[in-house]
Every structure is written in C-alpha cells, then in structure tokens.
Amino acid sequence: MKQDAINELRKLLEGPLLEQGDPGYDEARSVWNGMIDRRPALIVQCKSVADIVAAIAFARENKMVVSIKGGGHGVAGKAVCENGLMFDMSQMKSVSVDPDTLTARVGPGAALRDLDRETSKHGLFTTGGIVSTTGVAGLTLGGGMGYLARKYGLTIDNLLSADLVTADGKLLHCSEKENSDLFWALRGGGGNFGLVSSFEFELHRQDPEILAAQIFYPMKDAPEVMQRYRQLLTNAPDELVAYAFVANVPPAEPFPSELHGTPSFFFLACHSGDHEEGRKLLKPFQEIGDPILSVVEPMAYTALQQTFNEGMPKGGRYYWKSHFMREISDDAIETFLRYGEKIMGSMTMLGIEPLGGAIGRVAAGETAFVGRDEKFAVSVWAGWRDPLKDQEIISWARNFHQAMAPFASDGLYSNYMDQDDEERVLAAYGGNYERLQSIKSKYDPDNFFSQNFNISPEK
C-alpha cells in the first residue's frame, strides 16, 4: 500500500485518518477489554456516510481486512483488526429525539449513556443493556437484553429502521417495508451485513425513576435466596426484572472492611411500574437471612444503568462465557454457588439474567435473535487486572461454563461470545443460520465484513 494512495484517501475524508505512530492512534485502537492489543494499518474516524463509503472503496481496492468499532465494548475485541483498516465510529454518536413521534435517531458511535441522556430529558426510554458505556450499535445488532427488556422487548424489538452501507458502498434504508430481508438479519445477526450509519428506535413513556433493589447476602444465605428467586420469576409481571449474582464484596463503604474482596451473593432487581406494587414483590428478599446490605428505593433509570460501570472499567482484562437456560434446577443452583464460593478475579461476576415477558412474545422467526423461548441466561463475566493471571482465571471461567452445560439449552447470546467462541457461531444463530447465510450472500458475497462472529456466504 503506497503512501500516495493513503494521502489521496485522507483528502477525501471529513474525519481524521490515523496511521501507526500518529497522535491519537493508540487511543483509537484501544477498546474496553485490555486483553485486546491489535494494530490496524489505518484507522478511519468517520464523520459522515461519505467517509464510510470512501473508506470501504479504499479497503476493497487495496484488499484490506476491515473491522468496525462502535462503542468498543465487545468483549471479544472484534472491533480491532490486525494490519487492516479499522472504522472508528466514535465521532458519529449523535442522538436526536422526537418526542412527538416517540422516536430517536442514533449514530453508530453512541453509547447507552448518550442515548439515555437525551431520551430521559423527555421522560422517554427504550431497552438498553446494564452498563452505560456499552455501545448502542453492538448491543442492538446482537439483540439487546437489559433492565427494560421484559416490559418493552429487546433492543431489536424497538428498532424501527436502520441505514446501512453495504460492502459495495451503497447506502440502504432498512425497515419492515424497505429491504426487509436485511432488516430482519440486522436484528440479531451481528455486524455481518454492512456498516450501520444510523439507527431509529421506538421510545416509551416511562417514569424516569424506577424502584430498584440491591441486596447483598453472605454466601450461606444464597441457597435460600436462589430458591425464592426461582419462585418469584415463575409468575413475575413484565415490569419486574431480577438478576442473581455472585461477586466479590466491593472494597468501599458501606460494606464492612472485613468482607472486602470476599464472595457475596447479591440480588439486583428493578420494577418499572407502580412502586408500591414493586415493594410488595421485593419485600420477601429483605427478610431472608441476615443481609450485608439491603436497599430498596426509587432510583433514576440513568443511575441504575451506571451501577456496574466502576466495577467494569475500560482497560481491565475480561473473559466471558454464557448459556441460555429454560429453567433453574436444584443442581444448577448447587453448581452455580459452588463456583461462586471460589470465584476468581477481582472484577468477576457470575450471573443469572432473566428473559421472558415481552421478549418471549415475539415469534422465533420474526427476527434473527434465537433466544425467544429461553427463560434465563447464565454467564461468567470474568474480570481482573494482572496479565500473569490470564491463564488461571480463563481456565476457571471455562470450567464453570462447562459445569453449567448440562443445565443449558442449545443456543447462546451472541453478545456474550468471547474470542474462542468461533465454533459456537451456529449455536448463536441456531435455526436462522441458513436464512442469514442467504442474506449474507446477497449483500456481502465476498465476506468483506468478516471481522465478527462470522456468517459465511453460501458457496
């Protein structure tokens, strides 16, 4: 690749074009997971659709591998390619809210905090994840589970349209009425089909304050809490979302210093309806055992979204594994807690995440997301700082994942796939894979967009 060609590309772009050694290059190539250390030959910081089109043409002409960094939060680090061309979308993060039509238009570089900040000004919200630094684009393209999902559906269930630049540089508007096959594939098929330059979401009127419960228990109380948790979710209203976690006690007040860094079971729930009704549902959890900390009170949704931000800082070392489950059996509880008692990694969490509600009322074939019939996701979100502990903690996380496999169903959530999950792509897309493969062949027959959990074109 000649320098003259690079200089010509730079003239065409509105946004910066970074080469190795340029100021800002290392920051641009960095992502949330500090284990990812790849060096693209070029980084295009797009400011417009025209920048995207020009960079795609350049990469094709020079036979370059490409990757796309939206929020940069994907644990597998697919956002960064080695010696290729990386699209850094961080300068396209605008959020425009129309309170009359209850919609928001969002750029591909926006994080959930950007979306929440703008929609909350109008008392409007849509389903996001549970960490506000997560990128809107990656979350959406994989499905989008979060605190409001049981009430309003997944993030993709609130996606009204998307503008996408294809591998041959065409800008397509995708919705139920236009390029509907591609719109179907975008809702759960990941970044396989092009570069989305804009998302349009449906918004919902929602009290900005929702009732939140954060209750920490000693591990000895965990079996009883888990039994009660299972009962609660059997007939829970859509407004209630409850997570079960094991993590180390944070080294901060109000937690007793003697418990800092020791495993604790904690229950995190929110009720997005009537607060008094929520208190009735959550009160039994305050009465179990001897909680280390028990807080049930209204909280701004935007604050709830930031609950895990400090505990999952950018630059930490992360490794994730996940399963879907239809039920939580006694044996599953025993296995989950047995690994929890010996949790490894200062920032690690084991978690059971609830599905169901509005998520399950969308037919399996309406979108490319495969988890419509699932009730839970069980995950290990391992996090630590010392590179010397990589092998030990990754091995422990894999062992947990393998131990939970007998209680799992066939599919998995693509947004929780890690670097060594390539062999699980078929499970992530399930019975939708062949249809996705056909759409991939139509819009990206050369597999130009390959740096993802890849759907290969039909041969």
C-alpha positions as CSV (number, residue, x, y, z in Angstrom):
1,M,0.0,0.0,0.0
2,K,1.6,3.2,-1.2
3,Q,1.7,6.4,0.9
4,D,0.4,8.3,-2.1
5,A,-2.8,6.3,-2.0
6,I,-3.2,6.9,1.7
7,N,-2.7,10.6,1.2
8,E,-5.4,10.6,-1.5
9,L,-7.8,8.9,0.9
10,R,-7.1,11.5,3.5
11,K,-8.1,14.2,1.1
12,L,-11.5,12.6,0.6
13,L,-12.3,12.3,4.2
14,E,-14.0,14.7,6.5
15,G,-12.8,12.9,9.6
16,P,-9.2,12.0,10.6
17,L,-7.2,9.2,9.1
18,L,-4.7,7.7,11.6
19,E,-1.6,5.7,10.8
20,Q,0.6,3.9,13.3
21,G,2.6,6.5,15.3
22,D,0.1,9.3,14.8
23,P,-1.2,11.2,17.8
24,G,-4.4,9.6,18.9
25,Y,-3.7,6.3,17.2
26,D,-3.2,4.2,20.4
27,E,-6.4,5.6,22.0
28,A,-8.4,5.0,18.8
29,R,-7.3,1.3,18.7
30,S,-8.0,0.7,22.3
31,V,-11.2,-1.0,23.4
32,W,-12.8,-1.8,26.7
33,N,-11.2,-5.2,27.0
34,G,-7.5,-4.6,27.8
35,M,-6.5,-8.1,26.6
36,I,-7.0,-6.8,23.0
37,D,-3.8,-5.4,21.6
38,R,-4.0,-5.3,17.8
39,R,-2.6,-2.7,15.5
40,P,-4.6,-1.7,12.4
41,A,-2.6,-0.2,9.5
42,L,-5.1,2.6,9.2
43,I,-7.9,3.9,11.4
44,V,-10.6,6.0,9.7
45,Q,-12.5,8.1,12.2
46,C,-15.6,8.7,10.2
47,K,-17.7,11.8,10.5
48,S,-20.2,11.1,7.7
49,V,-21.7,8.4,5.4
50,A,-19.4,9.8,2.7
51,D,-16.4,8.9,4.8
52,I,-17.7,5.4,5.3
53,V,-18.3,4.9,1.5
54,A,-14.8,6.3,0.7
55,A,-13.0,4.1,3.2
56,I,-14.9,1.0,2.0
57,A,-13.8,1.7,-1.6
58,F,-10.2,2.2,-0.5
59,A,-10.2,-1.0,1.6
60,R,-11.7,-3.0,-1.3
61,E,-9.2,-1.6,-3.8
62,N,-6.3,-2.4,-1.5
63,K,-7.6,-5.8,-0.4
64,M,-7.6,-4.8,3.2
65,V,-9.3,-6.6,6.1
66,V,-11.7,-4.2,7.9
67,S,-13.2,-4.0,11.4
68,I,-15.7,-1.7,12.9
69,K,-15.5,-0.1,16.3
70,G,-18.8,1.4,17.6
71,G,-18.7,1.7,21.4
72,G,-15.7,-0.7,21.6
73,H,-17.3,-2.7,24.4
74,G,-17.5,-6.1,22.7
75,V,-15.5,-8.5,24.9
76,A,-14.1,-10.5,22.0
77,G,-12.4,-7.4,20.6
78,K,-13.7,-7.9,17.1
79,A,-13.7,-4.1,16.7
80,V,-9.9,-4.1,16.1
81,C,-8.2,-5.8,13.2
82,E,-4.5,-6.6,12.8
83,N,-2.8,-4.6,9.9
84,G,-6.1,-3.8,8.3
85,L,-8.4,-0.8,8.1
86,M,-10.5,-0.1,11.2
87,F,-13.6,2.1,11.1
88,D,-13.7,4.1,14.4
89,M,-17.3,5.4,14.6
90,S,-16.8,7.4,17.8
91,Q,-17.3,10.8,16.0
92,M,-20.7,9.7,14.8
93,K,-22.5,9.5,18.1
94,S,-25.3,12.0,17.8
95,V,-28.7,11.2,19.4
96,S,-31.8,13.1,18.1
97,V,-35.1,12.6,19.9
98,D,-38.5,13.4,18.5
99,P,-40.9,13.5,21.5
100,D,-43.9,13.8,19.2
101,T,-43.3,10.6,17.3
102,L,-41.7,8.9,20.3
103,T,-38.6,8.0,18.3
104,A,-34.8,8.5,18.5
105,R,-32.2,8.6,15.7
106,V,-28.9,7.3,17.0
107,G,-25.4,7.3,15.4
108,P,-23.2,4.2,15.4
109,G,-20.7,5.6,17.8
110,A,-23.1,6.4,20.6
111,A,-23.0,4.6,23.9
112,L,-26.1,3.8,26.0
113,R,-25.3,6.8,28.3
114,D,-25.6,9.1,25.2
115,L,-28.9,7.6,24.3
116,D,-30.3,7.7,27.9
117,R,-29.1,11.2,28.5
118,E,-31.1,12.6,25.6
119,T,-34.3,10.4,25.9
120,S,-34.5,10.9,29.6
121,K,-35.0,14.7,29.1
122,H,-38.4,13.9,27.7
123,G,-39.3,11.0,30.1
124,L,-38.8,8.6,27.3
125,F,-36.7,5.4,27.2
126,T,-36.1,2.2,25.2
127,T,-34.4,-1.0,26.2
128,G,-30.7,-0.8,26.7
129,G,-28.2,-3.1,28.5
130,I,-26.9,-2.9,32.1
131,V,-23.7,-1.0,31.6
132,S,-24.0,2.6,30.3
133,T,-20.6,2.5,28.5
134,T,-21.9,-0.2,26.1
135,G,-22.1,0.8,22.5
136,V,-25.6,1.1,21.1
137,A,-24.6,-0.5,17.7
138,G,-23.1,-3.7,19.0
139,L,-25.8,-4.2,21.7
140,T,-28.5,-3.7,19.1
141,L,-27.1,-5.9,16.3
142,G,-26.8,-8.8,18.8
143,G,-30.3,-8.5,20.3
144,G,-30.1,-6.2,23.3
145,M,-31.0,-7.5,26.8
146,G,-31.4,-5.2,29.7
147,Y,-33.5,-3.8,32.6
148,L,-36.5,-2.9,30.4
149,A,-36.5,-5.9,28.1
150,R,-39.2,-7.9,29.8
151,K,-41.5,-4.9,29.6
152,Y,-40.6,-3.4,26.2
153,G,-38.8,-6.3,24.4
154,L,-35.2,-6.5,23.3
155,T,-33.5,-3.5,21.8
156,I,-34.1,-5.0,18.4
157,D,-37.8,-5.2,19.1
158,N,-37.7,-1.4,19.4
159,L,-35.6,-0.9,16.3
160,L,-37.8,0.8,13.6
161,S,-35.2,1.3,10.9
162,A,-31.5,1.4,10.1
163,D,-29.4,3.0,7.4
164,L,-26.6,0.7,6.3
165,V,-23.7,1.0,3.9
166,T,-23.1,-2.3,2.1
167,A,-19.8,-3.9,1.0
168,D,-20.2,-2.3,-2.4
169,G,-20.6,1.2,-0.9
170,K,-24.4,1.5,-1.3
171,L,-26.5,3.3,1.3
172,L,-29.7,1.3,2.0
173,H,-32.6,2.2,4.3
174,C,-33.8,-0.9,6.1
175,S,-37.2,-1.4,7.7
176,E,-40.2,-3.7,7.6
177,K,-41.1,-2.0,4.3
178,E,-37.7,-1.4,2.7
179,N,-35.0,-4.1,2.3
180,S,-37.0,-6.1,4.8
181,D,-34.7,-9.2,4.4
182,L,-31.7,-7.1,5.5
183,F,-33.7,-5.5,8.3
184,W,-34.6,-9.0,9.6
185,A,-31.0,-10.0,9.6
186,L,-29.7,-6.9,11.4
187,R,-32.0,-7.8,14.3
188,G,-29.7,-10.4,15.9
189,G,-27.3,-11.3,13.1
190,G,-24.4,-9.0,14.3
191,G,-22.2,-6.9,12.1
192,N,-22.1,-9.3,9.2
193,F,-24.0,-7.4,6.6
194,G,-22.6,-3.9,6.4
195,L,-21.8,-0.8,8.4
196,V,-24.9,0.7,10.1
197,S,-24.7,4.5,9.9
198,S,-27.9,5.3,11.8
199,F,-30.5,3.5,14.0
200,E,-34.1,4.6,14.6
201,F,-35.7,3.4,17.8
202,E,-39.2,3.5,19.2
203,L,-39.3,5.2,22.6
204,H,-41.7,4.6,25.5
205,R,-43.1,7.0,28.2
206,Q,-41.7,5.7,31.4
207,D,-41.3,7.2,34.9
208,P,-37.6,8.3,35.0
209,E,-37.4,6.8,38.5
210,I,-37.9,3.1,38.8
211,L,-37.9,1.0,42.0
212,A,-34.5,-0.7,42.4
213,A,-33.4,-3.3,44.9
214,Q,-29.8,-4.1,45.7
215,I,-29.5,-6.7,48.4
216,F,-26.2,-8.4,49.4
217,Y,-26.1,-11.6,51.4
218,P,-23.4,-13.8,52.9
219,M,-22.9,-16.9,50.8
220,K,-24.6,-19.1,53.5
221,D,-27.9,-17.4,52.6
222,A,-27.5,-17.8,48.9
223,P,-29.3,-21.2,48.5
224,E,-32.5,-19.9,50.1
225,V,-32.3,-16.7,48.1
226,M,-31.9,-18.6,44.9
227,Q,-35.0,-20.8,45.7
228,R,-37.0,-17.7,46.4
229,Y,-35.6,-16.1,43.2
230,R,-36.8,-19.0,41.2
231,Q,-40.3,-18.8,42.7
232,L,-40.6,-15.1,42.1
233,L,-39.8,-15.3,38.4
234,T,-42.3,-18.1,37.8
235,N,-45.2,-15.6,37.7
236,A,-43.3,-12.2,37.7
237,P,-45.0,-9.3,35.9
238,D,-43.3,-7.8,32.9
239,E,-42.3,-4.8,34.9
240,L,-40.1,-6.8,37.2
241,V,-36.5,-7.7,36.1
242,A,-34.4,-9.5,38.7
243,Y,-30.8,-10.7,38.4
244,A,-28.9,-13.1,40.7
245,F,-25.2,-12.5,41.0
246,V,-22.1,-13.7,42.9
247,A,-19.2,-11.3,43.1
248,N,-16.6,-10.1,45.5
249,V,-17.7,-7.5,48.0
250,P,-16.5,-4.1,46.8
251,P,-13.7,-2.5,48.8
252,A,-15.7,0.5,49.8
253,E,-18.3,1.8,52.2
254,P,-20.9,0.9,53.4
255,F,-19.6,-2.7,53.2
256,P,-17.7,-3.9,56.4
257,S,-13.9,-3.9,55.8
258,E,-13.6,-7.5,56.9
259,L,-15.8,-8.6,54.0
260,H,-14.0,-6.6,51.3
261,G,-12.8,-8.9,48.5
262,T,-14.8,-11.9,49.7
263,P,-17.5,-13.7,47.7
264,S,-21.0,-12.5,48.3
265,F,-24.4,-13.3,46.7
266,F,-26.4,-10.3,45.6
267,F,-29.8,-9.8,44.2
268,L,-30.4,-6.8,41.8
269,A,-33.9,-6.1,40.7
270,C,-35.9,-3.2,39.3
271,H,-39.6,-2.7,38.9
272,S,-40.6,-0.2,36.2
273,G,-44.3,0.0,37.2
274,D,-46.0,1.1,40.4
275,H,-43.5,1.5,43.2
276,E,-45.8,0.1,45.9
277,E,-46.5,-3.0,43.9
278,G,-42.8,-3.4,43.4
279,R,-42.1,-3.1,47.1
280,K,-44.6,-5.9,47.8
281,L,-42.8,-8.2,45.3
282,L,-39.4,-7.4,46.6
283,K,-40.1,-7.3,50.4
284,P,-39.5,-11.1,50.9
285,F,-35.9,-10.7,49.7
286,Q,-35.2,-8.3,52.5
287,E,-36.4,-10.8,55.1
288,I,-34.1,-13.7,54.1
289,G,-31.2,-14.4,56.4
290,D,-29.0,-11.5,57.5
291,P,-28.3,-9.2,54.5
292,I,-25.0,-7.4,54.4
293,L,-26.7,-4.5,52.7
294,S,-30.3,-4.0,51.8
295,V,-31.5,-1.1,49.7
296,V,-34.9,-0.9,48.0
297,E,-35.7,2.6,46.8
298,P,-36.6,4.6,43.7
299,M,-33.6,5.3,41.5
300,A,-33.2,7.2,38.3
301,Y,-33.0,4.7,35.5
302,T,-29.9,6.5,34.2
303,A,-28.2,5.9,37.5
304,L,-29.2,2.3,37.6
305,Q,-27.6,1.9,34.1
306,Q,-24.3,3.0,35.7
307,T,-24.4,0.5,38.6
308,F,-21.6,-1.7,37.1
309,N,-19.5,1.0,35.3
310,E,-16.9,1.3,38.1
311,G,-16.7,-2.4,38.5
312,M,-16.0,-3.0,34.8
313,P,-13.6,-0.2,33.9
314,K,-12.0,0.2,30.5
315,G,-8.6,-1.4,30.3
316,G,-9.4,-4.3,32.6
317,R,-8.8,-7.9,31.4
318,Y,-12.1,-9.6,30.6
319,Y,-13.3,-13.1,29.5
320,W,-16.9,-14.1,29.1
321,K,-18.9,-17.3,28.7
322,S,-22.6,-17.8,28.6
323,H,-25.5,-20.3,28.2
324,F,-29.3,-20.0,27.8
325,M,-31.4,-22.0,30.2
326,R,-35.1,-22.9,30.2
327,E,-35.2,-23.5,34.0
328,I,-33.1,-23.2,37.1
329,S,-32.9,-26.7,38.6
330,D,-31.6,-27.5,42.1
331,D,-28.5,-29.0,40.6
332,A,-27.9,-25.8,38.6
333,I,-28.2,-23.8,41.8
334,E,-25.7,-26.0,43.6
335,T,-23.2,-25.8,40.7
336,F,-23.6,-22.0,40.3
337,L,-23.0,-21.4,44.0
338,R,-20.2,-23.9,44.3
339,Y,-18.2,-22.0,41.7
340,G,-19.3,-18.7,43.3
341,E,-17.7,-19.7,46.6
342,K,-14.4,-19.9,44.9
343,I,-14.8,-17.0,42.4
344,M,-11.6,-15.9,40.7
345,G,-10.8,-12.4,39.5
346,S,-11.3,-9.1,41.4
347,M,-13.9,-7.9,39.0
348,T,-15.5,-11.2,38.1
349,M,-19.3,-11.8,38.4
350,L,-21.3,-15.0,37.9
351,G,-24.8,-14.0,36.9
352,I,-28.3,-15.3,36.1
353,E,-30.2,-12.9,33.8
354,P,-34.0,-13.2,33.4
355,L,-35.6,-13.3,30.0
356,G,-39.3,-14.0,29.3
357,G,-42.0,-11.3,29.4
358,A,-42.2,-9.3,26.2
359,I,-39.1,-10.9,24.8
360,G,-40.9,-14.3,24.6
361,R,-44.0,-12.8,22.9
362,V,-42.1,-12.2,19.7
363,A,-42.3,-15.2,17.4
364,A,-39.0,-17.0,16.9
365,G,-38.8,-16.3,13.2
366,E,-39.7,-12.6,13.3
367,T,-36.1,-11.6,14.0
368,A,-32.7,-13.3,13.8
369,F,-32.4,-13.5,17.6
370,V,-32.6,-17.1,18.7
371,G,-33.5,-16.8,22.4
372,R,-37.2,-16.2,22.3
373,D,-38.2,-19.3,24.2
374,E,-35.4,-19.1,26.8
375,K,-36.1,-18.0,30.3
376,F,-32.6,-17.2,31.6
377,A,-29.0,-16.6,30.6
378,V,-26.3,-17.9,32.9
379,S,-22.9,-16.2,32.5
380,V,-19.5,-15.8,33.8
381,W,-18.2,-12.3,33.3
382,A,-14.6,-12.7,34.4
383,G,-12.5,-9.6,35.1
384,W,-9.1,-8.9,36.5
385,R,-6.0,-6.7,36.1
386,D,-2.9,-8.8,36.3
387,P,-1.8,-10.3,33.0
388,L,0.0,-13.0,34.9
389,K,-3.4,-14.4,36.0
390,D,-4.8,-14.7,32.5
391,Q,-4.4,-18.4,32.1
392,E,-5.6,-19.3,35.6
393,I,-8.7,-17.2,35.5
394,I,-9.6,-18.1,31.9
395,S,-9.3,-21.8,32.8
396,W,-11.5,-21.3,35.8
397,A,-14.2,-19.5,33.8
398,R,-14.1,-22.2,31.1
399,N,-14.6,-24.8,33.9
400,F,-17.6,-23.0,35.2
401,H,-19.1,-22.7,31.8
402,Q,-18.5,-26.5,31.2
403,A,-20.0,-27.3,34.6
404,M,-23.2,-25.4,33.7
405,A,-23.6,-27.0,30.3
406,P,-25.8,-30.0,31.5
407,F,-28.4,-27.4,32.6
408,A,-28.3,-25.4,29.4
409,S,-30.3,-25.3,26.2
410,D,-28.7,-25.3,22.7
411,G,-28.5,-21.6,21.9
412,L,-26.4,-18.7,23.3
413,Y,-26.5,-14.9,23.3
414,S,-24.1,-13.7,20.6
415,N,-23.2,-10.5,22.6
416,Y,-21.7,-12.7,25.3
417,M,-19.4,-14.6,23.0
418,D,-15.6,-14.3,23.5
419,Q,-12.5,-14.8,21.4
420,D,-12.5,-18.6,21.5
421,D,-16.2,-18.9,20.7
422,E,-15.8,-19.2,16.9
423,E,-17.0,-22.8,17.0
424,R,-20.3,-21.7,18.6
425,V,-21.4,-19.5,15.8
426,L,-24.0,-22.0,14.7
427,A,-25.4,-22.1,18.2
428,A,-25.6,-18.3,18.4
429,Y,-27.7,-18.1,15.2
430,G,-29.5,-21.5,15.6
431,G,-32.2,-22.3,13.0
432,N,-31.8,-18.9,11.5
433,Y,-28.3,-19.6,10.2
434,E,-29.2,-20.7,6.7
435,R,-31.5,-17.7,6.2
436,L,-28.8,-15.4,7.5
437,Q,-26.3,-17.1,5.2
438,S,-28.5,-16.5,2.2
439,I,-28.9,-12.8,3.1
440,K,-25.1,-12.6,3.6
441,S,-24.6,-13.9,0.1
442,K,-26.9,-11.3,-1.4
443,Y,-25.4,-8.3,0.3
444,D,-21.8,-9.3,1.1
445,P,-20.9,-12.3,-1.2
446,D,-17.1,-11.7,-0.8
447,N,-17.4,-11.7,3.0
448,F,-15.9,-8.2,3.1
449,F,-17.3,-7.8,6.6
450,S,-15.6,-10.8,8.2
451,Q,-14.2,-9.5,11.5
452,N,-17.2,-10.6,13.6
453,F,-18.7,-13.9,14.7
454,N,-18.9,-14.6,11.0
455,I,-21.8,-15.9,8.9
456,S,-20.1,-17.2,5.8
457,P,-21.7,-16.6,2.4
458,E,-23.3,-19.5,0.6
459,K,-20.8,-21.3,-1.7
